[in-house]
Amino acid sequence: MSETTASAAPRSTISLHKLGVFCGLSAAVWLGSAEAPTKLVNEGFSPFLISMGMVMGAFVARWTIPTMLKGTGFVFDDLREKPHLMVWALVGGMLWAVANTLTIFAVRNVGLAIAFPLWNTNSLVGLFWGCLLFKELRGSRAKDWAKVIGGAAAIVSGAAVLAVATAQQNAGTPGKAAIGIIAALGAGVLLGTMYIPYRKAYISGMNPLSFVTIFTFGELGTVFLLGWIFYGGTGPLLAELNRARPMLFWPFVGGFCWVIGDLFQNYAAKYIGIGRGIPLSNTNQLWGLAWGALVFGEFVGLTTGGKLLILTGSIIMIAGAISISMAAPPPGEMENWNAAMHRECDRYGLDRENVAAVVGGNDPLADNKHPRRWWEILIVTVASGVFVWLAVGTRAQHIYVNLPWMIVLIVGTIIPLGLCGTLLWRRTRFS
């Protein structure tokens, strides 16, 4: 489809709130699936190496996907209009790199099915920052506050139940379990704080595709700095990466998938706020449980009581996230959202009408013609080449996998990509 035809095509009339909800759910599926390769940490590979592999995959994806969807011309024009937001994108990437490394430590110590819900307490942190800094929930009705407060209480209660189940599963290694819990909760704090740059960018009119392009430089630089410190220099770090070469393809794929989920999460944060969008995307714990229990057999040997605790805690947390996300913002709250947007416009000299159009899903840049450049073909070719290069040298790892369930989950991951991607295109042209 040509850009002229695409611009002239009628847009969908779906509400931004519904679109944000669909994006949050799609993000949950992809973010959950992206964490599956972290199971490699149980094969003796350092969490830093797994994190580096994921970040390298994310780096490739954050350039390739925006290039394929909108072209580099659109991304560069968007960045030129809001150069101050590039710093915030870098900070967000740095926070994610540290948090992602902590999640891998958590997976190593307490397992994927347990660690997932614990670090998803970032919903509480994101809700706090959304309320404090961006006027989310201000002007809402009492019943909306009740949904949010009840949902927050449910998330905390669910996390406590899961912590009890973790202690039961790891009764013989209390120190190991404690480290895993601390790592998961620490990741939750960092991930929740990472959403500040997200929301700041989107109430200022930045496109998620542009944001993630800069975001990746922060995460890539930080994870390599962590690895450099941990291994004691460039030489030892490169030697470890070379040793891990046969398995790097898997975390690389995980990082690529994570970017797709993160893009959906960014669109959810843009259209329904971080207080609602992040809890909704944090239902990815369902997919974490599915991969951990069905594909990797993490529940084998666990007592019936332990299984019931894990399932109960997860259901409670999911119910809390749904309660929060379904509290649609009323007109009074939207006025406060607009006030936060105007504050950013006045602070950085942005055009209010243009920013308001972007926030409403009608970015003028999205309808402008941006000719494709020759280097865009080169970007996609190089990305494909990296995939092939890593795949050729990959060796099978000694991890139990239930193949039929893995196929079911892979298919279940692909379906939301097409459905939600189509909705985003028809309603916003990916703006």
Summary of the structure (lengths in Angstrom):
residues: 431
radius of gyration: 21.1
end to end distance: 17.7
largest distance: 64.6
contacts: 1626
relative contact order: 0.20
helix: 81%
strand: 0%
